[in-house]
Amino acid sequence: MRKIEINLDLVEDKHKWKLVREADGLIKTSSEVKWIEWDDNGAKELHDFPAVGTSLIMSPLNAFFTWQTTQVTEILYLKEDGSVRFRTKNSVYTLTKL
């Protein structure tokens, strides 16, 4: 029988972002986040920072994403590290860099 060793020192915490929905305390974590800009044909471009009209998407950044919000209607605050509190069409969220 082969012995398998795992070096736990090499395992990193992949979750670098935490999203909290104000209404019910729902928490989602993610290693990466992007902001989707929309046009009449759907998703147009991904951005690193939010803007009114964009939606947050949490990694993986493909069809199997962790979470996607509806479009941002108001940015309540934005910090230099990317942490942001924002309102969408139906919720208020706080995204924090861990």
Summary of the structure (lengths in Angstrom):
residues: 98
radius of gyration: 16.2
end to end distance: 40.8
largest distance: 59.3
contacts: 245
relative contact order: 0.22
helix: 3%
strand: 47%
